[in-house]
Every structure is written in C-alpha cells, then in structure tokens.
C-alpha cells in the first residue's frame, strides 16, 4: 500500500498528476481502504492537475486518507526507472538487467547542480511523457531538483557543434559519480533541446537509449539513412557502433545505460551532411 499512497499524494500541478491520484484512489477503493464517496472526489479532481483533493474532502466532511511514509525522491525515481527498463526487449537486455539491483545500496548525497537546459526544457518533455507514463513523469519531476545535472564538455566544440554543446544535459542515477554507486556501469537521464542534431559519434561502452519522448530521428553510421523512431522504442548500440540522433519538435528525454567501459571517452565521427541535417532539424 505504501507505493499506492505515494501516488495518491503525487505533488499538485505536475502534468498528469490528477490522473495518477485518481488511479491510486481506485486501487485503494478496490482494497476497501477508502469509501466510494472519497473515490468520487478523486474522480472529480482528476481533470485538474493543480486542484487539491484533500481540500475537496475537507469541504465535504469526508475522512482524509493516510499520508505515505517519507521516501527519498531519487530512490523512488531509481525504482520506477528500473521497473521500466526491466520490461524493455532489446539485444542488450541481459546486460542492462544484470546491472540494475532491486536494492541499489546506500545513497551518496551529491551536490545539486542546476542546469539552464533542464530549466528550459524538462517540463516540456515531461508534459509529453505524462500522456503515456504519468508515474515515471512525476518521479522524474520530483527527483530532478536533487540531481547533479551536467552539460558534457569533453567533445571538441568545433566537432560536436554549438547547438548540441549548449543544448543538452544529463544526470547519472547510478555510476561512479552518482547517487548510487556502481562499478563500470552508468544509468541516468539525458535531455536534449528540440531541433538539435547530436552528430555521429561512437564509444567503447555498449549503450541503451530508452527514449521517453518522440518521435526522433536516428542513424547508425555516416551516410546511412535516417530512421524515425517513436517514444518507448529502445535503441541498443553495441560497442563502437556509430550513432546519431536528430531531435524532433519535442525535447529528447530518455534513460541511458552504459554497461561497461564507461570511462572510455566518446569520439565524434566526421560526416559531410551535418549542415543539411541541422538545417532540416531546425525547421
């Protein structure tokens, strides 16, 4: 019941939160934990993400449901992200699943790092995600202010391009510099602004992208065709496989996993059509 109560008390104002609270109330009603009158209040307020059902319950003189025990938002995000990743079917599924323990161990309190890309684009991406996975959307929104967001600067700017260099951010959940420690494994969130081309590149680490928004364009080697993929279609990159992402009108938000060789740097692979792809992407 603890998880259901957490969802019942999803923070107000998050996109899709009204539906999440109503779904949790339905589960509690089926268990006999709340009355049909209380459930009806959650149904009415579900259409308004910012409307507080607790106030409506007080106005009607109905009993208030219990509060959930306190739960760390970063741990809650790990749990929801892990559940999502375990269900995905792709060539690297066994490698990814092996690195995702049910108990991630003690949490390290890292310094929070606000990020301009996150401030500008995360809410837009989460609004898109809330239509399909409101639980994950809310878990990300709740944990995001606690995370150490980074705009990666190891690529030479003249190779990776100004748009990507200034238009992306990531935050690790599990890894060497993350809330949860892992040996040669990295799990995190990746955000890219709309209409940005993440140019052809490769790295030694096998990589899973789990896009939570879409559609976006992908290709797997310079000169190869661009493939449009929707949200929730996993992309598995074996070691050293070239790959490129052209972000669509919705910001790219995804989970990423590197399963080994995480300290080996990524390299840009030159291609002669970036200008064309970037011009199309900007439309």
C-alpha positions as CSV (number, residue, x, y, z in Angstrom):
1,X,0.0,0.0,0.0
2,X,3.0,2.3,0.5
3,X,3.6,2.8,-3.2
4,X,-0.1,3.5,-3.8
5,X,-0.2,6.1,-1.0
6,X,2.8,7.8,-2.6
7,X,1.0,8.0,-5.9
8,X,-2.2,9.2,-4.1
9,X,-0.2,12.2,-2.8
10,X,1.5,13.0,-6.0
11,X,2.5,16.7,-6.0
12,X,-0.1,19.1,-7.3
13,X,0.5,20.8,-10.7
14,X,2.6,18.1,-12.3
15,X,1.2,17.2,-15.8
16,X,-0.9,14.1,-15.5
17,X,-0.9,14.1,-11.7
18,X,-4.7,14.3,-11.4
19,X,-5.0,11.0,-13.3
20,X,-2.3,9.4,-11.2
21,X,-4.0,10.4,-8.0
22,X,-7.3,9.0,-9.3
23,X,-5.7,5.7,-10.4
24,X,-4.2,5.3,-6.9
25,X,-7.6,6.1,-5.3
26,X,-9.2,3.5,-7.5
27,X,-6.7,0.9,-6.2
28,X,-7.3,1.9,-2.6
29,X,-11.1,1.7,-3.1
30,X,-10.8,-1.8,-4.5
31,X,-8.8,-2.8,-1.4
32,X,-11.6,-1.4,0.8
33,X,-9.2,1.3,2.1
34,X,-11.3,4.3,1.1
35,X,-15.0,4.7,0.5
36,X,-16.9,5.3,-2.8
37,X,-17.5,8.9,-1.7
38,X,-13.8,9.6,-1.2
39,X,-13.1,7.9,-4.6
40,X,-15.6,10.2,-6.2
41,X,-13.7,13.3,-5.0
42,X,-10.6,11.9,-6.7
43,X,-12.5,11.3,-9.9
44,X,-13.8,14.9,-9.9
45,X,-10.4,16.5,-9.2
46,X,-8.6,14.2,-11.6
47,X,-9.3,16.6,-14.5
48,X,-7.4,19.4,-12.8
49,X,-3.8,18.6,-12.0
50,X,-3.5,21.6,-9.7
51,X,-6.7,21.0,-7.7
52,X,-6.1,19.6,-4.2
53,X,-8.4,16.6,-3.5
54,X,-7.6,17.0,0.2
55,X,-9.3,20.4,0.3
56,X,-12.4,18.9,-1.5
57,X,-12.5,16.1,1.0
58,X,-12.4,18.6,3.9
59,X,-15.2,20.7,2.3
60,X,-17.4,17.6,2.2
61,X,-16.5,16.4,5.6
62,X,-15.0,13.2,4.4
63,X,-12.1,11.4,6.0
64,X,-8.6,12.1,4.7
65,X,-6.5,9.2,3.5
66,X,-3.3,8.5,5.4
67,X,0.0,10.1,4.4
68,X,2.7,7.8,2.9
69,X,5.9,7.2,4.8
70,X,8.6,9.5,3.7
71,X,10.5,8.2,0.7
72,X,13.6,9.7,-0.9
73,X,12.7,11.1,-4.4
74,X,16.0,9.9,-6.0
75,X,15.4,6.3,-4.7
76,X,11.8,6.5,-5.9
77,X,13.0,7.5,-9.4
78,X,15.5,4.7,-9.5
79,X,12.8,2.2,-8.6
80,X,10.4,3.4,-11.3
81,X,13.1,3.7,-13.9
82,X,14.4,0.2,-13.1
83,X,10.9,-1.2,-13.5
84,X,10.6,0.5,-16.8
85,X,14.0,-0.7,-18.1
86,X,13.4,-4.3,-17.0
87,X,10.4,-4.6,-19.3
88,X,12.2,-3.5,-22.4
89,X,13.2,-6.1,-25.1
90,X,16.4,-5.4,-27.0
91,X,19.7,-7.0,-27.8
92,X,21.4,-5.8,-24.7
93,X,18.6,-6.6,-22.2
94,X,20.5,-9.2,-20.2
95,X,23.5,-6.8,-19.8
96,X,21.2,-4.0,-18.6
97,X,19.2,-6.1,-16.3
98,X,22.3,-7.5,-14.6
99,X,23.4,-4.0,-13.6
100,X,20.1,-3.0,-12.0
101,X,19.7,-4.4,-8.5
102,X,16.5,-4.1,-6.7
103,X,18.4,-2.5,-3.8
104,X,20.9,0.0,-5.2
105,X,22.7,0.3,-1.9
106,X,23.4,3.4,0.2
107,X,22.8,6.7,-1.4
108,X,25.6,9.3,-1.8
109,X,24.4,12.9,-1.3
110,X,26.0,14.7,-4.2
111,X,25.9,18.5,-4.6
112,X,22.9,19.5,-6.7
113,X,23.7,21.2,-10.0
114,X,21.0,23.3,-11.6
115,X,21.2,23.5,-15.4
116,X,19.8,26.0,-17.9
117,X,18.8,23.3,-20.4
118,X,16.9,21.5,-17.7
119,X,15.2,24.7,-16.5
120,X,14.1,25.4,-20.1
121,X,13.1,22.1,-21.5
122,X,12.5,19.4,-18.8
123,X,8.9,20.4,-18.0
124,X,8.0,20.4,-21.7
125,X,9.5,16.9,-22.1
126,X,7.6,15.7,-19.0
127,X,4.4,17.0,-20.3
128,X,4.8,14.8,-23.3
129,X,5.8,11.8,-21.2
130,X,2.8,12.3,-18.8
131,X,0.4,11.3,-21.5
132,X,1.9,7.8,-21.7
133,X,3.7,7.2,-18.3
134,X,2.5,9.6,-15.7
135,X,4.1,7.7,-12.9
136,X,7.6,8.0,-14.5
137,X,7.0,11.6,-15.5
138,X,6.2,12.6,-11.9
139,X,9.1,10.6,-10.5
140,X,11.5,12.4,-12.8
141,X,9.9,15.8,-12.0
142,X,10.1,15.2,-8.2
143,X,13.8,13.9,-8.3
144,X,15.2,16.3,-10.9
145,X,16.0,19.2,-8.5
146,X,18.0,16.8,-6.3
147,X,20.2,15.6,-9.2
148,X,23.7,16.8,-10.4
149,X,22.9,17.8,-14.0
150,X,25.9,18.2,-16.3
151,X,26.3,19.7,-19.8
152,X,29.1,17.4,-21.2
153,X,32.1,19.4,-22.5
154,X,34.6,16.7,-23.4
155,X,33.7,16.8,-27.1
156,X,35.6,19.4,-29.1
157,X,33.0,22.1,-29.8
158,X,34.1,22.5,-33.4
159,X,33.4,18.8,-33.9
160,X,30.1,18.3,-32.0
161,X,28.6,21.7,-33.0
162,X,27.4,24.6,-31.0
163,X,23.7,23.6,-30.9
164,X,24.4,20.3,-29.1
165,X,27.2,21.7,-26.9
166,X,24.8,24.2,-25.4
167,X,21.6,22.3,-25.8
168,X,21.9,19.1,-23.7
169,X,22.2,17.9,-20.1
170,X,22.5,14.6,-18.3
171,X,22.3,13.4,-14.8
172,X,23.6,10.0,-13.5
173,X,21.5,7.9,-11.1
174,X,23.9,5.0,-10.8
175,X,27.6,5.0,-11.5
176,X,31.0,6.4,-10.4
177,X,29.7,9.9,-9.8
178,X,26.1,9.3,-9.0
179,X,23.7,8.9,-6.0
180,X,24.1,5.1,-6.2
181,X,27.5,3.6,-6.7
182,X,28.3,1.1,-9.4
183,X,31.4,-0.4,-10.8
184,X,31.8,0.2,-14.5
185,X,28.1,0.8,-15.1
186,X,26.2,4.0,-15.7
187,X,22.5,4.8,-15.6
188,X,20.9,8.2,-15.9
189,X,18.7,10.7,-17.6
190,X,19.5,12.5,-20.9
191,X,17.8,15.7,-22.1
192,X,18.3,17.5,-25.5
193,X,16.6,20.6,-26.6
194,X,14.2,20.4,-29.6
195,X,15.6,20.6,-33.2
196,X,19.1,19.7,-32.1
197,X,21.4,17.3,-34.0
198,X,23.5,15.1,-31.9
199,X,26.2,14.4,-34.5
200,X,27.6,11.0,-35.4
201,X,29.7,9.6,-32.6
202,X,30.7,6.3,-31.0
203,X,32.3,4.9,-27.9
204,X,33.5,1.7,-26.4
205,X,30.7,1.3,-24.0
206,X,27.7,-0.7,-25.0
207,X,24.7,1.6,-24.7
208,X,21.0,1.5,-24.3
209,X,18.9,4.5,-25.1
210,X,15.3,4.3,-23.7
211,X,13.6,7.3,-25.3
212,X,10.7,8.6,-23.2
213,X,9.7,11.2,-25.8
214,X,9.5,11.2,-29.6
215,X,9.5,10.8,-32.5
216,X,13.1,11.5,-33.1
217,X,15.5,10.6,-36.0
218,X,18.3,8.1,-35.7
219,X,21.0,6.7,-37.9
220,X,23.8,4.3,-37.3
221,X,26.7,5.4,-39.5
222,X,27.6,8.4,-41.7
223,X,25.8,8.2,-45.0
224,X,23.2,5.7,-43.7
225,X,19.5,6.5,-43.9
226,X,17.8,8.4,-41.0
227,X,15.2,6.3,-39.2
228,X,12.3,7.8,-37.3
229,X,11.6,6.1,-34.0
230,X,8.8,6.8,-31.6
231,X,9.0,7.2,-27.8
232,X,9.5,4.0,-25.8
233,X,11.3,2.1,-28.6
234,X,14.7,1.1,-27.2
235,X,17.9,1.8,-29.1
236,X,20.8,-0.6,-28.4
237,X,24.2,0.5,-29.5
238,X,26.9,-2.2,-29.4
239,X,30.5,-1.1,-28.7
240,X,31.9,1.3,-31.2
241,X,28.7,1.4,-33.3
242,X,28.3,4.9,-34.8
243,X,25.0,6.6,-34.0
244,X,23.4,10.0,-34.5
245,X,20.2,11.5,-33.1
246,X,18.1,14.3,-34.7
247,X,15.7,15.6,-32.1
248,X,12.2,16.5,-33.2
249,X,9.8,19.2,-32.1
250,X,9.5,17.7,-28.6
251,X,12.7,17.7,-26.4
252,X,14.5,14.4,-26.3
253,X,14.2,12.9,-22.8
254,X,15.5,9.4,-22.2
255,X,17.1,7.0,-19.9
256,X,20.6,5.8,-20.9
257,X,22.6,2.9,-19.7
258,X,26.3,2.1,-20.3
259,X,27.0,-1.4,-19.3
260,X,30.8,-1.4,-19.2
261,X,33.9,0.6,-20.4
262,X,32.2,3.7,-19.1
263,X,35.4,5.6,-18.6
264,X,36.4,5.3,-22.3
265,X,35.6,8.7,-24.0
266,X,33.2,9.1,-26.9
267,X,34.5,10.3,-30.2
268,X,32.9,12.3,-33.0
269,X,32.8,10.6,-36.4
270,X,33.1,13.2,-39.3
271,X,30.3,13.3,-41.8
272,X,29.7,15.6,-44.7
273,X,25.9,16.1,-44.3
274,X,25.6,17.6,-40.9
275,X,24.8,21.1,-42.2
276,X,21.9,19.6,-44.2
277,X,20.6,17.6,-41.3
278,X,20.9,20.6,-38.9
279,X,19.0,22.8,-41.3
280,X,16.2,20.3,-41.6
281,X,16.2,19.7,-37.8
282,X,15.8,23.4,-37.1
283,X,12.5,23.6,-39.1
